[in-house]
Amino acid sequence: MKKTTKRFLYGIIALAGLTATGVKIASTLQKKQCREDSKNPFEGKKVIFVENEEDPENADGVRGHLEPVSASAYTPSFYDKYVKRGLDIVLSFGGIVALSPLLLGIAAAIKIDDPGPVFFTQKRLGQNKKYFRVYKFRSMKMSTPHDTPTHMLENPEQYITRVGKFLRAHSLDELPQLFNVLDGSLSLVGPRPGLWNQDVLTAERDKYGVNEYKPGITGWAQINGRDSISIEQKSKLDGYGVQHSSLIFDLKCLLGTVTKVGHDDTVVEGGTGAMEKETKKQEDYTGTTPKQKKKILISHASKDKVLADLVYSFLVFNGVPPEDILYTSCDDEISRIPEDATSIYDYLREFFVESYSNQKIFVIFITSTNTPEAWGAMTEIGAAWITQVDNRIFNIHPFRPQHPLNDEALWHTTERNEEDELFMTKLNADVFCQKIEAVCDKLGYAKRTRADNMDRLRATVMIK
């Protein structure tokens, strides 16, 4: 055997030995951190949240408690149990070595800015609700309450150090969690671990099987809203990530995280709770939440409200929050243009300007023989076309949309009888569900199964 080959093999063996030693040391440190923690009574169980005004307020700001309903029956896949764990060990150990100069630099900056410990540990919920300690660079002052989520603090900005503000904005405070990945309490990709006393979040996540999965440093919800979305929406996104766990999906999450590190506008000091408070402060002249926060526009002629209502109801059924949708004829006021708006056209003009400059929108075009006769609908189509991130077309036969809506791959066709009732063929019913699910996939909502959607459609529309 050549000397170079021997050296290479010896190097691989030495590196494997160092890695194994690192895993052992990290695991020992984790056990030491958790030695005084009692076992979580809900470990390995599914739970629901029961509101009760007599209970103390939990970390989500709600009075109530958890109650077990069943045992967890989760079985990890081969990828999650072996392949992902192997990648976690290799990448976390390599990351610690490669980033050691940066880690040391951050540690020194923390010490200089606010004397005290460099690291901050906090009790969190791990896989199957098992308690563990998560590591972070300390970004808050020593006087900050320890087990209180940032959104529960009064004016959280006052507790954040100057270095801490920079670290949090660029997610650098999370880097010590590479040691959590090495010891096996975290994965590189997975739902972010909740605090042990965030009961509402815990129960909401159980609806989507999130708590049974190993949490991670970054995940689907982290790169699709983070602090700017509600607990319900965050749980749905985490559920989507769990359902789609694979090497390709994990790489997608990691790449998405890299693009966020430069600066993440979805980081809100105070988290989701603070974002909700801030949203109320930012109400515009129409009295609604900022219009650029809308993610889906249903463009339609008023005479086609029946089909538009059907599409809207299926979006909501598939987990899209009504507040994410702009639908001018909607019966739910949260999705329509407010009655006190100056003008529907002024409102839409501002909406499209803000959408173009701040956030692209997903447009659902409802088209029929009524469309060319509706000036408002034609105007909406033109403006929506240049602000869209993607679109789908729900068309009523025999109309054939013209350019730029003439891509038949994006069409769904519905028919209408003389009584103005909608009906579909079995094939078109399946395509309808497919298009709705495509919207959810594009925007990261946790969609229903095809069987659930077909059952609902059969109960709503005549299928021939």
Beta strands, then each sheet from edge to edge (+ up, - down):
strand 1: 45-51
strand 2: 64-71
strand 3: 119-125
strand 4: 131-137
strand 5: 187-189
strand 6: 216-218
strand 7: 296-299
strand 8: 325-326
strand 9: 361-367
strand 10: 388-396
strand 11: 411-416
strand 12: 422-424
strand 13: 462-463
sheet 1: 1+ 2-
sheet 2: 3+ 4-
sheet 3: 5+ 6+
sheet 4: 8+ 7+ 9+ 10+ 11+ 12- 13-
end
